[in-house]
Amino acid sequence: MMRPAIHRIFGMGILCAGIIAAGLLGSSSPVDAQGAPLRQVSANPVRPNIVFILADDLGYSDLAPYGSEISTPNLSVLADQGLVFTNYHTGPNCAPSRAMLLTGVDSHLAGVPNIPEMIAPEQRAHPNYQGVLGDDVVTVATLLEDAGYNTYMAGKWHLGMEPNKLPSRRGFKRTVAMMDSGADNWEQRPYLPIYDQANWFADGERYTLPDDFYSSRFLVDSMIDFIDSGSSEGEPFFAYLPFMAVHTPVQAPQEFIDRYMGVYDTGWDDLREQRLERAAAIGIVPADTPMVRMETTDDWDTLSDEERRYQAKRMAVYAGMIEAMDFHIGRLIDHLKQTGQYANTIFIVTSDNGSEASGPTDPRGFPKRLGPANLGYNLDYETLGLKGSFSTIGPSFASASASPLAYYKFYAGEGGMRVPLIIAGEPVDPKQRLTNAFAWATDVTPTILSLTGVSQPAERYAGRPVQPITGRNLTPLISGVSDRAYGPDDWIGYELTDHGVLFQADYKLVVNQPPVGDGQWRLFNIVKDPGETKDLAASEPQRFQRMLGHYEQYRRDNKVAPVPEGYSQMRQIVLNALLQSRKNVIAFLLTLLVLVPFYVAYKSTRATRTLPSD
Amino acid sequence: MINRIIKVLVLLPAVLFVFTGVRWLVTPGDVAATLGLDLGEGLGRSSLIGDMSGFFLTVGSCMLIALITQRRTWYYPPIMLLGITALGRTIAWLIHDAALAVPQIMVELVVAGILLAASRRLPQER
């Protein structure tokens, strides 16, 4: 019984140091005469390890602590011991969120306003619209490495594949990283035709996956190896573990799929209701939370028995993939316990964005099946989720995955932006288990820095000007010193391809663009009405106008570039892929053009040589 | 027969060098990544694209001209360029903390060797 008490005392020490560090916002990072960062040592006698677990496309209610039926025992234990954020938000798609999480800077200023695959050529004219991590932002890994931490990464990166953008050049000592928006979970193959191959790198060099690869198992194995390799050095570690689960293609081991066969036979509407009831019972959302039914949700009752069977298995594979991720997280936790490192480890668990709805409702219908088939994937019921199979959950189950929220990934609705966040571990001993305080993706980096006692960079770092961190330190919420990270006058804006949002106090100003949205600005109280059902724009016009003004200021301050006329996300992905192909075709044709004079010269020379001499 | 094989062994890398040179002009970011290079910006980008396209187009063109004109002297510029590049890579590894790029060095030396053989074996025009 002594150890928990000691850890609690130690944990409070960390939190106090964190709060003090929070008061030092804006203090510049110490550098030597050459501008290189000096080693920063925490005031804490023993600095905590940080395990930062990032799921991919995990919906708001996909974890048991958030009302899910999916068994996530290891994450549930962390939630029971830690602080569960019910009002945490992130960007509505992948790479921009990752940039914010790792830098504490808005994605537009960090160089990643969108995934590169989706940026229009007109926007690429802006230096901050390259879709890769800018050179003027510092990652939390760099700051921790400079402070003496061992920094490891195993998982999806998607912040740039050029040599100076690789994670091994952005603060991580040991890495095994997948560079693309996604990839197969069973083998090294691309999941979209826009990629020639699945681009994996280890420690800065191209990497070939082992034959027995399954993503979640492999990433945790790699992380355990990294941690063990540095354990003799006596330094704490920062372990960044961005899983590929549950991004498309949704794939899971058979034993995990089997546990959910039959669970989803009553359909997506029923699942959405069940999750709302459980979430309300836990206190994740208010008991009387109303929901909208998305227009993209199909009518379960009109499906044939065979269609229902197939749809239910799609969701079973998804659930199996989440439980498999949790299982492997459990292996990492067990390893830390066995090696005596668990008691000094803080866990941060979240998702990069809300649930993914891009898969078609009926993936087997023509011509939907052509895409996966062209990549050599099958869509067969029997092998769904296994090696060689391509699965998604589609918009109807995605809406249930985000229950009780509206919309999903790529949209500014709560379903795309509100995701789980758990901060736990023995070094932190929160005074409360749930908080509905607003929190934002850029808050994660300053929180990690606070927990580790490492200073934030100011205007310069390592002799170079850098974007200052704009996120807030969340440790006062954990310690109970404060019940809000943002005051009533503070506001947070965000933009993704003209989907716009501004958060202020309990309110959210939002516009969702077509095809699912209608381009109309709306105002919601997302604490009382997280399902975004009651538009307050007409009843609170002053607040509405004031927040619109803040949003315009956000766009100016963060160099948001307008999308071109007629822009659509999915069409731009296709156009960019064609543009890339077109460049290769142009290079080929130009080569032929260059070779033509050589060929003509060759033929004429040969003809001259074969002429009979006089 | 051997001469024909040597001609093909010269022709194939020549076309590849020309194609790579054109790619440096059309899709420099893609080809830079395959060589472990950052495209950079400003003067650095200008130098990289100009120098690299110049290198590859010159090497490829000289090899093609050598085949067409059957003049030995046209083999010498690509032999020198490839040989010195391989030497430079080795010096970079020894002195400047660069990676030892064995596959790239091997390709450069093998092609240079083929060109040397071609300059010796293939019939020359007087």
Chai-1 contact restraints between the chains, C-beta under 6 A:
chainA,res_idxA,chainB,res_idxB,connection_type,confidence,min_distance_angstrom,max_distance_angstrom,comment,restraint_id
A,E162,B,A33,contact,1.0,0.0,6.0,A-B,restraint_1
A,E162,B,D38,contact,1.0,0.0,6.0,A-B,restraint_2
A,P163,B,G36,contact,1.0,0.0,6.0,A-B,restraint_3
A,P163,B,D38,contact,1.0,0.0,6.0,A-B,restraint_4
A,N164,B,D38,contact,1.0,0.0,6.0,A-B,restraint_5
A,K583,B,V26,contact,1.0,0.0,6.0,A-B,restraint_6
A,K583,B,T27,contact,1.0,0.0,6.0,A-B,restraint_7
A,I586,B,V26,contact,1.0,0.0,6.0,A-B,restraint_8
A,A587,B,V22,contact,1.0,0.0,6.0,A-B,restraint_9
A,A587,B,R23,contact,1.0,0.0,6.0,A-B,restraint_10
A,A587,B,V26,contact,1.0,0.0,6.0,A-B,restraint_11
A,L590,B,V22,contact,1.0,0.0,6.0,A-B,restraint_12
A,T591,B,V18,contact,1.0,0.0,6.0,A-B,restraint_13
A,T591,B,F19,contact,1.0,0.0,6.0,A-B,restraint_14
A,T591,B,V22,contact,1.0,0.0,6.0,A-B,restraint_15
A,V594,B,V18,contact,1.0,0.0,6.0,A-B,restraint_16
A,F598,B,L64,contact,1.0,0.0,6.0,A-B,restraint_17
A,A601,B,I68,contact,1.0,0.0,6.0,A-B,restraint_18
A,Y602,B,I68,contact,1.0,0.0,6.0,A-B,restraint_19
A,T605,B,I68,contact,1.0,0.0,6.0,A-B,restraint_20
